[in-house]
Amino acid sequence: MGDPKQPSAGAPPPAPGPLGASSGSSGGQGSSERRAAWTLGALLQWTQTKFQSAGISNARLDAEHLLAFAIGCSRMTLYVEHDRPVDDAQRARFRELVKRRLTREPVAYIEGKRGFHALDLELAVDRRVLVPRPETEHLVDWMLEDLVDASGAVIDVGTGSGAIALAIKHRRRDLDVTAVDVSTDALDVARANAERLALDVGLVRSDLLADVSPPAGGWRAIAANLPYIATAELATLEPEVSVHEPRLALDGGADGLDLIRRLIAQIVQPGVLAPGGAVYLEVGYDQAARVADLLRAHGLAADVRADHSRVPRVVRGRVG
Ligand SMILES: C[S@@+](CC[C@H](N)C(=O)[O-])C[C@H]1O[C@@H](n2cnc3c(N)ncnc32)[C@H](O)[C@@H]1O
């Protein structure tokens, strides 16, 4: 899920000036002249500065995303047509998006979507589910590599928006893919994504693997990006995470590993993992060695892969 560790920013600044009637601009210019001055390029620059002063990390990128979304154009258009005037209706739409972002609501929730797995999949997301992270794509890639010559059934535990299960099914229609979550809200989001993308994934409400039976012969692969933030760390995360994302998707207990420990104990029960099968666990930046040790202590062979920032991010446990 990524480890955003920046401290909370303060209260959002006042409503943005050039975006609406509250601009407070009272120079000698007439209102039509003032409006005409707001081009795509000028709005982008103004919003970037506003976001930076609010402590938003990717100020420029977020401003681009929201302006392109409000106008209904690509981010490229913002540059190619930087001197295009922005009309009142577009500015009003943009103003609402900027206000939401200044409360530190994630861009993905504001847009209602997030690209996942090399942007092959566009997933609908909202505050019922974690925003899928690029780190999780490493888990998907590793599974797909291992499954290249395999057939059978795979399961995604804690599916949220359906990201992992749908990315696997999208690439491998022949696999039997199941996705479980304890949250019925999350399952509703995953189901809507599966239907819109026409991907046939079984969706089951389950506390980890407790409420789902393994297929005959066991799961060929088990994927899990479970909550792994230590409870005490939650309050130190950026407000995008700590305020807006579901706590059920984040809180991994005292050391962050409560859910992962429980899942490993379930996986090593007879008949759960197929011979030659493997579990793929996404973990926090400092947890890979501990999780690998846990897997080994349960008789599995463990290895680790790093993410694009060279953080050990995915731990694989294989039946020896
Ligand atoms: C970090 S989110 C990951 C979501 C998604 N897999 C992704 O990678 O974007 C963890 C998910 O695990 C679910 N979860 C939490 N506790 C669970 C449990 N005991 N059993 C099943 N799912 C659980 C949460 O509801 C949440 O959707």
The ligand as a Tripos MOL2 file, in Angstrom:
@<TRIPOS>MOLECULE
LIG
   27    29     1     0     0
SMALL
NO_CHARGES

@<TRIPOS>ATOM
      1 C1         -4.2160   -2.5350    1.9440 C.3       1 LIG1
      2 S1         -5.8480   -2.8570    1.3880 S.3       1 LIG1
      3 C2         -5.4450   -3.5790   -0.1720 C.3       1 LIG1
      4 C3         -6.4990   -3.5050   -1.2140 C.3       1 LIG1
      5 C4         -6.0930   -4.0670   -2.5650 C.3       1 LIG1
      6 N1         -5.6930   -5.4430   -2.4650 N.3       1 LIG1
      7 C5         -4.9680   -3.2600   -3.1890 C.2       1 LIG1
      8 O1         -3.8550   -3.7900   -3.2930 O.co2     1 LIG1
      9 O2         -5.1910   -2.1220   -3.5640 O.co2     1 LIG1
     10 C6         -6.2850   -4.1930    2.4270 C.3       1 LIG1
     11 C7         -7.6420   -4.8020    2.2130 C.3       1 LIG1
     12 O3         -7.7580   -5.8940    3.1380 O.3       1 LIG1
     13 C8         -9.0630   -5.9210    3.6500 C.3       1 LIG1
     14 N2         -9.0630   -6.6230    4.9390 N.ar      1 LIG1
     15 C9         -8.7510   -6.1610    6.1610 C.ar      1 LIG1
     16 N3         -8.8700   -7.1230    7.0840 N.ar      1 LIG1
     17 C10        -9.2760   -8.2350    6.4220 C.ar      1 LIG1
     18 C11        -9.5720   -9.5610    6.8300 C.ar      1 LIG1
     19 N4         -9.4880   -9.9510    8.0980 N.pl3     1 LIG1
     20 N5         -9.9670  -10.4430    5.8850 N.ar      1 LIG1
     21 C12       -10.0740  -10.0860    4.5900 C.ar      1 LIG1
     22 N6         -9.8030   -8.8320    4.1520 N.ar      1 LIG1
     23 C13        -9.3970   -7.9240    5.0480 C.ar      1 LIG1
     24 C14        -9.4820   -4.4660    3.7390 C.3       1 LIG1
     25 O4        -10.8840   -4.3270    3.7620 O.3       1 LIG1
     26 C15        -8.8190   -3.8860    2.4890 C.3       1 LIG1
     27 O5         -9.7060   -3.9090    1.3920 O.3       1 LIG1
@<TRIPOS>BOND
     1     1     2 1
     2     2     3 1
     3     2    10 1
     4     3     4 1
     5     4     5 1
     6     5     6 1
     7     5     7 1
     8     7     8 2
     9     7     9 1
    10    10    11 1
    11    11    12 1
    12    11    26 1
    13    12    13 1
    14    13    14 1
    15    13    24 1
    16    14    15 ar
    17    14    23 ar
    18    15    16 ar
    19    16    17 ar
    20    17    18 ar
    21    17    23 ar
    22    18    19 1
    23    18    20 ar
    24    20    21 ar
    25    21    22 ar
    26    22    23 ar
    27    24    25 1
    28    24    26 1
    29    26    27 1
@<TRIPOS>SUBSTRUCTURE
     1 LIG1         1 GROUP 0 **** ****
